[in-house]
Amino acid sequence: MASTSHLLLIAFLLSALVAFSDAGNIAVYWGQNGNEGSLADTCNTGLYSYVMISFLTTFGNGQTPVLNLAGHCEPLSGTCTGLSDDIRQCQSQGIRVLLSIGGASGSYSLSSSDDASSVATYLWNTYLGGSSGSRPLGDAALDGIDFDIEQGASDHYGELAQSLIDLAGGTKVYLSAAPQCPFPDQHLGPALQAVTFDYVWVQFYNNPSCDYSSGVSGVSGAWNTWTFSFQSSTIFLGVPASTDAAGSGYIPPGDLTSQVLPAINQASNYGGIMVWSRFYDVNSGYSAAVRNSV
């Protein structure tokens, strides 16, 4: 028979495993500042479970798609193909790497159902599991697409998401979205209603009515609306990594761990936090400061 000490050790390990399984994860946006370190360096920190390569700033409405990775590399000259090694390195650590489309600036819209289908085919062949003679990030297949739609009309994004699911067939393509915290989001509301997104990292910043400018109660009130409305999606609290990362909504690490997270992490579909962005996180150490409490 096992000794009492062995039984106590087993019980401890089981309780630790349960606690870990209930823990949240951290998602981060990478790609908008050449001084934030490489994609591989980002993944090697051990801080993140999801990394969104950002952004595909131009697409739809007959436009030639444009990938903008700031100072990291130049897609048109082929210098971004080396990222395939980084992508595979991240994925080998269990980190999901997605391409984020949209962003706060750029030129993007979907003019019709056919346009949505065309963009989906482009994304599948160029960044996901399809094939194309032009793959700006090389031959590595990303895990999915992130919708960070912050301008223009809300039309046809649900059709774009559904087309990606259809193109993947039996292959899993992860879909994420980054709506603003006022509910429903004016750009992504219809898409979120039309298709079940795997992850929804709600931007609780630059929105004083529901970000930390309105206190813990303002955040938790909006959070409860989001988690209740999309119970089949995993919901993340989107936060800026420093006061410089957003106009409002910064939550000091101590406040996040002692006040905000306890008010929201009991939701059954709580996923953790999303951090904007890796550049600010490098300089502030935000994720490292809160990781053990997420």
Backbone torsions as a table, in degrees:
resi	resn	phi	psi	omega
1	MET	NA	151.5	178.8
2	ALA	-71.4	143.8	178.1
3	SER	-72.1	164.9	179.2
4	THR	-60.2	-39.7	-179.6
5	SER	-64.2	-37.4	177.7
6	HIS	-65.9	-41.6	179.2
7	LEU	-64.2	-39.1	178.6
8	LEU	-66.0	-38.7	178.0
9	LEU	-63.8	-43.6	178.6
10	ILE	-61.8	-43.9	179.5
11	ALA	-61.5	-39.5	179.5
12	PHE	-64.9	-44.7	-179.4
13	LEU	-64.0	-39.2	178.4
14	LEU	-65.0	-42.0	179.8
15	SER	-66.1	-37.3	177.9
16	ALA	-65.3	-38.8	179.2
17	LEU	-64.6	-42.1	177.8
18	VAL	-62.8	-43.9	-179.9
19	ALA	-62.0	-41.1	-179.9
20	PHE	-65.7	-39.7	-177.4
21	SER	-66.3	-25.2	179.6
22	ASP	-89.0	-8.5	-176.0
23	ALA	-70.5	154.9	177.6
24	GLY	-88.9	172.3	179.7
25	ASN	-121.5	169.5	178.7
26	ILE	-117.3	131.0	173.7
27	ALA	-109.9	148.0	-178.2
28	VAL	-143.5	148.0	173.9
29	TYR	-93.6	132.2	180.0
30	TRP	-130.3	144.0	172.2
31	GLY	126.5	-4.3	-175.1
32	GLN	-107.7	10.3	175.2
33	ASN	-153.3	121.3	-176.8
34	GLY	-66.2	-12.2	-179.0
35	ASN	-95.6	12.8	-177.6
36	GLU	-93.1	-0.4	-177.2
37	GLY	91.2	169.2	-176.3
38	SER	-76.4	167.2	175.9
39	LEU	-63.1	-40.6	178.9
40	ALA	-63.2	-43.2	178.0
41	ASP	-59.8	-40.0	179.8
42	THR	-60.2	-47.1	-179.1
43	CYS	-69.8	-33.7	-177.2
44	ASN	-71.1	-9.9	176.9
45	THR	-66.8	-24.3	-175.7
46	GLY	77.3	8.0	-176.7
47	LEU	-86.6	-30.4	-165.7
48	TYR	-113.7	146.7	174.1
49	SER	-105.5	-18.9	-179.0
50	TYR	-139.4	135.3	175.5
51	VAL	-129.2	126.6	178.3
52	MET	-102.8	113.4	175.4
53	ILE	-74.2	122.8	-171.1
54	SER	-131.4	140.3	-0.5
55	PHE	-134.1	156.0	160.5
56	LEU	-84.5	99.8	-168.1
57	THR	-88.4	-17.4	-179.4
58	THR	-130.6	126.9	175.3
59	PHE	-168.2	161.8	175.2
60	GLY	81.0	165.7	174.7
61	ASN	57.4	35.3	175.8
62	GLY	80.4	3.6	-178.0
63	GLN	-83.2	150.0	172.1
64	THR	-73.5	123.9	-177.6
65	PRO	-60.8	143.9	179.2
66	VAL	-127.7	125.4	173.3
67	LEU	-99.3	124.2	-179.1
68	ASN	-117.7	109.5	177.5
69	LEU	-112.4	35.4	175.6
70	ALA	46.9	-124.0	-174.1
71	GLY	-89.7	7.5	-174.9
72	HIS	-75.5	-45.5	-176.2
73	CYS	-169.2	171.4	-178.5
74	GLU	-119.9	105.2	-176.3
75	PRO	-54.5	-41.1	-175.2
76	LEU	-64.8	-28.2	-179.5
77	SER	-93.6	1.2	176.0
78	GLY	83.3	9.7	-175.5
79	THR	-83.8	2.0	178.4
80	CYS	-97.3	-6.1	-175.6
81	THR	-65.9	-24.5	177.5
82	GLY	-64.3	-14.8	178.3
83	LEU	-65.4	-16.5	178.5
84	SER	-56.7	-40.8	178.9
85	ASP	-63.3	-41.3	178.4
86	ASP	-64.7	-43.6	-179.3
87	ILE	-59.5	-46.8	-179.8
88	ARG	-65.3	-35.5	178.1
89	GLN	-64.2	-42.9	177.1
90	CYS	-61.6	-47.3	-177.8
91	GLN	-63.7	-32.1	179.2
92	SER	-67.0	-18.5	177.5
93	GLN	-94.6	6.7	-179.8
94	GLY	83.4	11.0	179.6
95	ILE	-88.9	130.7	177.9
96	ARG	-89.1	130.1	-177.0
97	VAL	-114.6	123.0	-177.3
98	LEU	-120.3	155.9	171.5
99	LEU	-95.1	126.2	177.2
100	SER	-93.7	129.3	179.1
101	ILE	-109.0	139.0	178.1
102	GLY	110.3	-118.6	-176.7
103	GLY	98.6	174.7	-175.3
104	ALA	-73.0	-25.1	178.9
105	SER	-131.6	153.7	-177.9
106	GLY	140.7	-169.5	-178.4
107	SER	-134.9	99.8	-178.8
108	TYR	-149.3	145.1	176.5
109	SER	-172.3	161.3	176.4
110	LEU	-120.4	122.3	-171.6
111	SER	-90.5	-18.0	-175.0
112	SER	-165.5	173.7	174.6
113	SER	-62.2	-40.3	178.7
114	ASP	-64.4	-38.2	178.2
115	ASP	-63.2	-43.5	178.0
116	ALA	-60.0	-43.0	179.4
117	SER	-64.7	-38.8	179.6
118	SER	-66.1	-43.3	178.5
119	VAL	-65.1	-39.2	178.1
120	ALA	-61.3	-43.5	178.8
121	THR	-62.7	-41.0	177.7
122	TYR	-60.9	-46.5	-178.6
123	LEU	-64.5	-40.8	-179.2
124	TRP	-63.7	-45.6	-175.7
125	ASN	-77.5	-27.1	-172.1
126	THR	-96.4	-30.2	-174.6
127	TYR	-128.3	-17.6	-174.7
128	LEU	-109.7	-134.6	-171.0
129	GLY	-88.9	2.1	178.8
130	GLY	-85.0	-165.2	-179.6
131	SER	-135.3	145.8	-179.6
132	SER	-156.4	150.8	176.1
133	GLY	-70.8	-13.5	179.3
134	SER	-126.7	104.6	176.2
135	ARG	-124.7	98.8	-173.6
136	PRO	-56.2	-30.5	-179.6
137	LEU	-98.1	12.8	-179.2
138	GLY	85.7	-163.9	-170.3
139	ASP	-88.7	-3.5	177.6
140	ALA	-66.2	138.8	178.4
141	ALA	-94.7	121.8	176.4
142	LEU	-68.9	164.0	-176.4
143	ASP	-84.5	-18.0	-178.3
144	GLY	174.5	-169.1	-176.4
145	ILE	-125.5	134.1	176.4
146	ASP	-104.9	131.5	-179.8
147	PHE	-100.5	103.8	175.4
148	ASP	-113.0	71.0	-174.2
149	ILE	-91.3	113.1	-173.7
150	GLU	-123.4	7.5	179.7
151	GLN	-153.2	165.2	177.1
152	GLY	76.0	-170.2	-177.5
153	ALA	-77.5	163.1	-179.6
154	SER	-92.4	2.0	-172.3
155	ASP	-65.6	137.4	165.1
156	HIS	75.4	1.8	178.8
157	TYR	-70.7	-30.6	173.8
158	GLY	-64.4	-38.0	177.6
159	GLU	-68.3	-36.4	175.9
160	LEU	-61.4	-45.5	179.7
161	ALA	-62.7	-44.7	-179.4
162	GLN	-65.4	-37.5	178.4
163	SER	-63.7	-36.8	177.2
164	LEU	-64.2	-41.6	177.3
165	ILE	-62.2	-44.4	-178.7
166	ASP	-64.9	-42.2	-179.6
167	LEU	-64.3	-34.4	-177.7
168	ALA	-71.1	-24.2	-179.5
169	GLY	59.5	-119.7	-179.3
170	GLY	-83.4	-3.4	178.7
171	THR	-87.4	136.8	-180.0
172	LYS	-79.9	122.4	171.0
173	VAL	-113.4	120.2	-178.6
174	TYR	-80.0	136.6	178.5
175	LEU	-117.7	131.3	175.5
176	SER	-131.1	161.5	-179.7
177	ALA	-142.8	149.9	-178.5
178	ALA	-124.8	69.4	179.3
179	PRO	-73.0	162.5	171.8
180	GLN	-77.2	157.2	-174.7
181	CYS	-71.1	-24.3	173.0
182	PRO	-61.4	132.1	-173.5
183	PHE	-108.1	137.5	-8.6
184	PRO	-79.8	155.7	179.5
185	ASP	-67.3	133.4	-173.5
186	GLN	-69.8	-23.4	-178.2
187	HIS	-98.4	-33.0	-174.2
188	LEU	-112.6	-3.6	-177.8
189	GLY	-51.8	-52.6	-179.3
190	PRO	-62.7	-39.0	179.7
191	ALA	-64.8	-40.9	-179.7
192	LEU	-66.7	-29.4	176.6
193	GLN	-77.4	-29.8	-173.3
194	ALA	-83.2	-34.3	-173.1
195	VAL	-133.8	143.2	176.0
196	THR	-82.0	113.3	175.9
197	PHE	-85.4	141.5	-179.5
198	ASP	-65.5	-44.7	-176.2
199	TYR	-130.3	138.2	175.2
200	VAL	-128.1	106.4	177.6
201	TRP	-98.6	100.6	-173.1
202	VAL	-79.2	129.5	-177.6
203	GLN	-79.0	98.5	176.1
204	PHE	-91.9	54.6	175.2
205	TYR	-154.9	159.3	-174.3
206	ASN	58.8	22.2	177.4
207	ASN	-140.4	80.7	-173.1
208	PRO	-56.9	-23.7	-178.1
209	SER	-68.0	-22.7	-177.4
210	CYS	-137.7	0.1	176.2
211	ASP	-90.8	-169.8	-172.0
212	TYR	-67.3	-10.5	173.1
213	SER	-59.7	-27.7	-179.5
214	SER	-97.5	11.9	176.0
215	GLY	83.0	177.3	-179.5
216	VAL	-60.2	-38.4	-177.4
217	SER	-65.7	-37.0	177.8
218	GLY	-65.4	-42.4	178.1
219	VAL	-65.1	-49.0	-175.4
220	SER	-67.5	-32.5	177.6
221	GLY	-64.2	-47.5	177.7
222	ALA	-66.8	-39.7	179.0
223	TRP	-57.9	-44.4	-179.3
224	ASN	-62.3	-36.4	177.5
225	THR	-64.9	-45.1	-179.0
226	TRP	-65.9	-46.3	-176.9
227	THR	-68.7	-34.0	178.3
228	PHE	-71.6	-37.2	-174.1
229	SER	-75.6	-26.0	-177.1
230	PHE	-130.3	66.8	-173.3
231	GLN	-70.5	-17.1	179.0
232	SER	-90.1	-3.9	177.5
233	SER	-106.3	153.8	173.6
234	THR	-90.8	124.6	-171.7
235	ILE	-105.4	134.9	-179.7
236	PHE	-118.8	147.9	175.1
237	LEU	-87.7	112.3	179.4
238	GLY	-82.9	124.4	-176.7
239	VAL	-131.9	150.1	172.3
240	PRO	-80.5	143.1	-176.3
241	ALA	-79.6	-9.2	176.8
242	SER	-160.3	170.9	178.2
243	THR	-66.4	-22.0	179.4
244	ASP	-81.0	-14.8	-172.5
245	ALA	-81.2	-14.0	-178.2
246	ALA	-157.4	160.4	179.9
247	GLY	-73.4	-29.4	177.4
248	SER	-155.9	165.0	174.0
249	GLY	101.0	1.3	178.9
250	TYR	-64.2	132.8	178.4
251	ILE	-115.2	112.6	177.9
252	PRO	-54.4	143.1	-176.3
253	PRO	-51.0	-41.2	179.9
254	GLY	-64.4	-38.2	177.6
255	ASP	-68.4	-38.7	179.8
256	LEU	-61.2	-47.9	-174.1
257	THR	-75.9	-32.0	-174.6
258	SER	-94.8	-25.5	-174.2
259	GLN	-119.8	-50.0	-171.6
260	VAL	-76.5	-51.6	-177.8
261	LEU	-59.6	-43.1	177.1
262	PRO	-60.7	-23.8	-179.6
263	ALA	-82.6	-13.9	-175.0
264	ILE	-125.3	-19.5	-168.5
265	ASN	-80.9	5.0	175.3
266	GLN	-87.1	-8.9	177.0
267	ALA	-62.2	136.4	-176.2
268	SER	-63.3	-24.4	-179.6
269	ASN	-107.6	21.8	172.7
270	TYR	-64.3	130.4	-178.4
271	GLY	-112.0	-23.3	-176.4
272	GLY	134.7	-142.5	-179.8
273	ILE	-126.8	152.4	169.6
274	MET	-110.8	136.3	-176.4
275	VAL	-115.2	128.3	170.9
276	TRP	-107.5	118.6	-10.3
277	SER	-133.1	-174.9	-178.3
278	ARG	-59.3	-38.2	-179.8
279	PHE	-58.6	-49.6	-179.5
280	TYR	-68.7	-32.6	-180.0
281	ASP	-67.6	-37.4	176.4
282	VAL	-57.5	-45.4	-173.6
283	ASN	-77.8	-30.0	-175.3
284	SER	-98.7	-23.6	-175.2
285	GLY	70.0	23.8	-173.5
286	TYR	-60.1	-53.6	-176.7
287	SER	-61.0	-40.3	-179.8
288	ALA	-63.2	-33.1	-177.8
289	ALA	-73.0	-29.8	-173.9
290	VAL	-109.2	-8.0	-169.9
291	ARG	-50.6	-45.4	-173.7
292	ASN	-72.2	-9.0	179.5
293	SER	-106.5	-12.6	-177.3
294	VAL	-68.5	NA	NA
